[in-house]
Amino acid sequence: MTAHASTAHSFELHAGALRLALRPDLGGCIAGLWHRDTPILRSTEPVALASSRASASYPLVPYSNRIGYARFRWKGHDHSTRPNFDGVPHSVHGLGWQRPWETVSSSATELVMRLRHAADADWPFAFEATQYVTLTPQAMHVEMIVTNLADVAQPIGLGWHPYFPKRARSRLHIECAERWDSDAAGLPVRKVAQPGIDSDVIHLDFDHCFDGWRGAARIRDERFSLQLTSSMQRLVIYTPQTKDYFCVEPVSHVSNAIHMADPLAHGLVSVAPGGSTRGWMQLDIAVV
């Protein structure tokens, strides 16, 4: 049994009362996740989705968040990328969200999609990324494997960028160790103690990377009780006060880690030619 295809480019997975819509062609993104008719993530019917920026979630690969001023030095060589986001001078969120992914296989409850990247002006190393998206009646699970296709070691980071609807009683609880504060350019400059967050989202004003994340991020409102878990130890929390959504993003490395004195100490991985790195996230869903 294959996943229901809404258009030539979109797929729907169904399990119990959950429906998950995906657009591999649009940055390998999740268009929407619903419990019956109620959105769990910020959701758009796949045929109406015009860009991955407006989606429910998109992949972050081969890095999360920012590469400061769209350039970096790696193993003695200088490299450049391209600014790609809202007129800022940085490269943001990698390139996976801006490229079409190929559908490898699909069933009623699983979709596998792949991105094969050749070195270009957006990222100087070749790689292949594969996402495995699985839906059960209680949870969504997403795994990504990234393989280095270049003939030299390359730095790789990954993650996802889920958007959650901000409802009347949306509340966030996480346990972590530290918060990275940023300069005026949006780049992290100092780490401060932050043992956790436990607050109604309406009172939060974050656009930060949090380090030392442990346990589940718990998101609760008048409709759902959600638990977000991941193999990764960092979260980017974005809670814009003027928007009707907020973001809780599992990521493998600190924002702009490539510019830090020891990028590998801050979560980036040096992947040898032919080698791979992987990560996963899972969203468990209970109706209140």
C-alpha positions, 0 to 999 in steps of 0.5 A: 500500500502506497502513501496517498499522493495529493499531487504529483509531488506531495504525499500523505501518511495516515495512522489512527487519527493522525495525518502527515502531509509531506512535500519532498519537492519543496525542500524535503519539508513536512507540509502539515501534521493533524489530529483529525482536523486540528493542526499539531504543527503549523499546517498547510494543505500540501497543494497550497504550500508555496515554500518550505519557509511556510511549512510545518517543519523542514530539514536543516542540513548540512548545518543548522542556523547561521554561518556568519557572513557566509564564509568559513575556514576548514582544515586550512582552506577558506570557503564561501557560501551564499547569503540566503535568508531575509537579506541578512549577510549570513547563510542560514539553515543549510541548503536542504530546505531550498532544494528538491528531494527525491522520493525513494519509497513510500507506504501508508505510514513511511516516506523515504526521501533523498537529496544528493548535493554536488559541490556548489556556491551554497556548500563546497562539499558533495554529500547525500542526505536521506530522511526517513519519516514514519507515522504511528497512531501516537507519534511522528519519527524522523531520521536523517543520515548524511554521507560525505561524497567529497574526497576530503573530510567535511564539517556536517551538522543537522537538525529540523525546524518544526513550527508549533501553533501558538494557542491560548494556553501553549506552554513549554518545558525544557531542561537544559544547561546553558543559553547562547546569547547573540550579538546584533548580527544574530551570532552567538557570542557568550554562553550563560547558565540556563537550567531550563524553561517552564513557562507559557509561551506568550511570556517568552521572547527567545531566539537562542540556541540552548546547550545541554538539552536533556529529556523531552521538550514538553509542549502542552496546550488546550488540545494536545500534550506533546513530547519532543525527543531527539538524539541531539543535545541542543535546541534552538528556541524561537518564540516571536511575540508577534507571530501565531507560532513558535519553534522548538528545533532539535539541532546537533551543534551550536549556531555558527559553530564553524567559526568557534575555536573548536567547532567539533566541541560545539557539535559539528562532526568532521565526516571522512570521505564515504563516512556518515553521521545521523540524527533523529527526532520524535514527536509523541502526541496525546490528546488532552 
